[in-house]
Amino acid sequence: MANDKKMVEQITSMDVDFAKWYTDICLKADLVDYSGVKGCMIIRPYGYAIWENIQKILDSKFKELGHENVYMPMFIPESLLNKEKEHVEGFAPEVAWVTHGGSDVLPEKLCVRPTSEVLFCDHYANIIKSYRDLPKLYNQWCSVVRWEKTTRPFLRTREFLWQEGHTMHATAEEAIEETERMLGVYADFHEHDLAIPVIKGKKTPSDKFAGAEDTYAIEALMHDGKALQAGTSHFFGDGFARAFNIRYLSKENKLEYPFQTSWGTTTRMIGGIIMTHGDDNGLVLPPAVAPIQVVIIPVAAHKPGVVEKAEELKEALKGFRVKLDSSDQSPGWKFAEYEMKGVPLRIEIGPRDIEAGQCVIMMRHNLEKVTVPLENIAKTVEEMLEKVRKGMYEKALANRQRRTFDCKTIDEINEALKNGDGFIRAMWCGDEACEDKVKEMTGAGSRCIPLEQEHISDTCVCCGKKAEKMVLWAKAGIGDIDRKSTRLNSSHQIISYAGLCLKK
């Protein structure tokens, strides 16, 4: 048991150092490893299995709505990227450039895709000719590269995995409907499958995606009271269509520009799971995406019939993702190991349990143990996995509610955040100068304008003038950065593949 204790002690307490706790979890739970490529991570099998389950669920949801998967090149010629000025300026600080092919200087440098709007638009210009070609509902699963200065596993790495949907529609109304529908898909997935409560909203004009008319986002509150942007959906209007001369012949025989959306979410979701649900014992995984939903631990496995009964139990649960650990490690070591890995349910079975026709099940999210009959065990496990999901969601929601404050002045914001971080709901006049001043004076930046508005007061929390909207404010967590200031202050980053040399 001394070894079991040591395993848990290797995790820094989240109350001592939340960032170190997070990194400890990623490494000790075998989710990632460090890479020889600076700023990039190796996603280990257990971590990648979580991503595969996320991908499987979301991909199914996308296809139910009529989206098709495609794949675009990972390189973008500079001339193509420059076709949409606002878009390229927004990403310039993060772009990685290929300048050499072997030992030869390329005639035109190639951007390693930070996102694929221009690639899709270049393709759409070739295939959209008539109203009959619309809508185009495409999605891509791939990796992208953004040359981040500060990196952290899953949350912010120079190369990361994501999906990016890119759609074209005949009218602005259809495109806006798609933008909001996909935001709803992300929100439902987070709340039901990941057990993470989120707030849907629209970004302020200064915080919208480069080239977008409107950016929508879902915002989640982590265990430490910091915010995490968990997914975004963008309405581009017809700006890209005009830049790329994408036109279609309407039913009225007129040439029209189509309207575009894009929407995406990333491996950052795994970081969100860790920071929302994890504890000082390790991961706590939602059943929907857990690589192992149930682990069976034989107790006194050396005694006759115990392992055989555990194997029968595994067979009875073949409809779930089940692991039977009959290794020669001690039960105590196994308990600590699978708590670390966040397995939602642990089943313990030994000679006395077999004699009584029962087993013991522990729920990871609250460490509660219950004794249940072996009869109808599959139905019992199904019910308990749902209980785990609901329990995780309710716990996360309670944390958010406890840390959400309605404020009418900057002094009230500072007072609310004095004893810990959280969400601030406060009114805003719409002036970007006030938005910046709130951040400067409180540390809490604007996260979104919630779609569900409430009237906190008549006046702006900053200047006292007439308020326009209620805004959600919060401090950025370890996975978020101030994108606005980063884009203003960063210089271009260039990768030269000749000699694998980095140049700033």
Stockholm file with secondary structure:
# STOCKHOLM 1.0

chainA/1-504         MANDKKMVEQITSMDVDFAKWYTDICLKADLVDYSGVKGCMIIRPYGYAIWENIQKILDSKFKELGHENVYMPMFIPESLLNKEKEHVEGFAPEVAWVTHGGSDVLPEKLCVRPTSEVLFCDHYANIIKSYRDLPKLYNQWCSVVRWEKTTRPFLRTREFLWQEGHTMHATAEEAIEETERMLGVYADFHEHDLAIPVIKGKKTPSDKFAGAEDTYAIEALMHDGKALQAGTSHFFGDGFARAFNIRYLSKENKLEYPFQTSWGTTTRMIGGIIMTHGDDNGLVLPPAVAPIQVVIIPVAAHKPGVVEKAEELKEALKGFRVKLDSSDQSPGWKFAEYEMKGVPLRIEIGPRDIEAGQCVIMMRHNLEKVTVPLENIAKTVEEMLEKVRKGMYEKALANRQRRTFDCKTIDEINEALKNGDGFIRAMWCGDEACEDKVKEMTGAGSRCIPLEQEHISDTCVCCGKKAEKMVLWAKAGIGDIDRKSTRLNSSHQIISYAGLCLKK
#=GR chainA/1-504 SS CHHHHHHHHTSCCTTTCHHHHHHHHHHHTTSEEECSSTTCEEECHHHHHHHHHHHHHHHHHHHHTTCEECCCCSEEEHHHHTTSHHHHHHHGGGCEEEEEETTEEEEEEEEECSCCHHHHHHHHHHHCCBGGGCCEEEEEEEEEECCCSSCBTTTBCSEEEEEEEEEEESSHHHHHHHHHHHHHHHHHIIIIISCCCCEEEECCGGGSCTTCSEEEEEEEECTTSCEEEEEEEEEEETHHHHHTTCCEECTTSCEECCEEEEEEEETHHHHHHHHHHCBTTBCCCCTTTCSCSEEEEESSTTSTTHHHHHHHHHHHTTTSCEEECCSSSCHHHHHHHHHHTTCSEEEEECHHHHHHTEEEEEETTTTEEEEEESTTHHHHHHHHHHHHHHHHHHHHHHHHHHTEEECSSHHHHHHHTTTSCCEEEEEECSCHHHHHHHHHHHSCEEEEEESSCCCCCSBCTTTCSBCCEEEEEECBCTTCCCHHHHHHHCCCCEEETTTTEEEC
#=GC SS_cons         CHHHHHHHHTSCCTTTCHHHHHHHHHHHTTSEEECSSTTCEEECHHHHHHHHHHHHHHHHHHHHTTCEECCCCSEEEHHHHTTSHHHHHHHGGGCEEEEEETTEEEEEEEEECSCCHHHHHHHHHHHCCBGGGCCEEEEEEEEEECCCSSCBTTTBCSEEEEEEEEEEESSHHHHHHHHHHHHHHHHHIIIIISCCCCEEEECCGGGSCTTCSEEEEEEEECTTSCEEEEEEEEEEETHHHHHTTCCEECTTSCEECCEEEEEEEETHHHHHHHHHHCBTTBCCCCTTTCSCSEEEEESSTTSTTHHHHHHHHHHHTTTSCEEECCSSSCHHHHHHHHHHTTCSEEEEECHHHHHHTEEEEEETTTTEEEEEESTTHHHHHHHHHHHHHHHHHHHHHHHHHHTEEECSSHHHHHHHTTTSCCEEEEEECSCHHHHHHHHHHHSCEEEEEESSCCCCCSBCTTTCSBCCEEEEEECBCTTCCCHHHHHHHCCCCEEETTTTEEEC
//
